[in-house]
Amino acid sequence: MKIKTNEKYNAVVVELKGNVMGGPEAQEFNEMLHKYVENGKNNVVVDLASVKFMNSSGLGMLISGYTTMKNNGGQMKLANATEKINSLLVITKLITIFENYDSVEKAVESFD
């Protein structure tokens, strides 16, 4: 998995690429979110357009990130989930927790 970030308007967009399977990348993801919170950047959009596969550890990474943001007065939203990832969110009922948008732009606009 590769992680790429950029800032768009009032949000940080985190683009995940490849297979999201937890491990050392999960630690990197969580540390990155903590740094954003420390710098007062509380709105995060996770772009899932380039995610090919996600296992339970990958879901755990997203849940942990969501909790980190929420506990620090922030929000984390998902964008561009593929059909496969969307099905995973539905099956696990995580679709009821995460706000999921069709595009990064719509997710960013939802923070206003």
N, C-alpha and C positions, 0 to 999 in steps of 0.2 A: 504494500500500500504506500502511496505517496500522498503527502499533504502539501497543499499550496494555499496561501492566504493572500487576500487583498482587501482593502477597505473600500466600501462603496457607501457613499452618503453617510448615514448614521449607523452603519453596521459593518461587522467584519464577516467576510465571506470565506469560508473554509471549504476548499475543494478537495474531496477525497477521490483518489484514483486507484483502480486495481481491486484486489481482494481485501476486504475489511475483516480481519480475523483476530483482532486484539493483539496481544504480545507487546513487544517494545514500542510499537507505534501507538498503542493505547496510552501508554505512559507519556509519550511525546505529545499526544493530542491533549491529554489532561493538563500537563504542565503549561502548554500553550494557552489554554483557556484561562488558567489561573493568572498568567501574565497579563492577558487582556483585561481581566477583572481588576487587577491591581492598577492598571493604567486607565481605569474608568470606562473601558469599552465593554458595555454590558449586552449589546445586541449581536448575536451570532447567527449566521445562516450557514447550514452545512449543505453544500451542493453535492448531491449523490449521482449526478448524471453519468460519471465515469466509473461507477462502482459495478464491478462484474459479479461479485459474490460477497455475501456477508454471512458469517456464522453467529452462533450465540455469543461468543466473545466480542464480536464486532457490535452486536446489539447492546451488549453490556457497556461497551465503550461509549456508545451514544447516550445510554441511560445515565451513565456517570457524568458525562459532559452536561447533559440536561440538568442534572441535580446540582452540579457545580455552579452553573449559571443562575439557576433559580435561588439557591441558597445565598447568593451574593447580590440579589436584587436584579438579576439580568434575565434574558430570555434566549433560548436556542430553538431555532426553527429549521425544518428540513425543506429542501427544494429539489426538484428534478428526480425524484425517486423513480427508478425504472420499474417496469411492471413486476419483475421478479422481487425487487426490494419492497415494493408496495404490498405485494402478496404476503411477504414475511411480516410486515408491520400489521397487516390485518389479522393474520393467523395468531400472532402473539398478543393481539389487542393493544399493541403500542400505538396504533393509529389513533387511539382515544387520548393518548398523552401528548404526542408530538403534533404540532401544527405542521402540515405538509402542503407545500405549494407547487404549482406547475412550473414556476420559473423563479430564479433568484430575484428578479425585479419585483415580482409580486410579494415574495417573502420580505424583502427589504421595505417595501411600501407599507406592509402590515405593522411595522413598528411605530408608525406615526400616531 
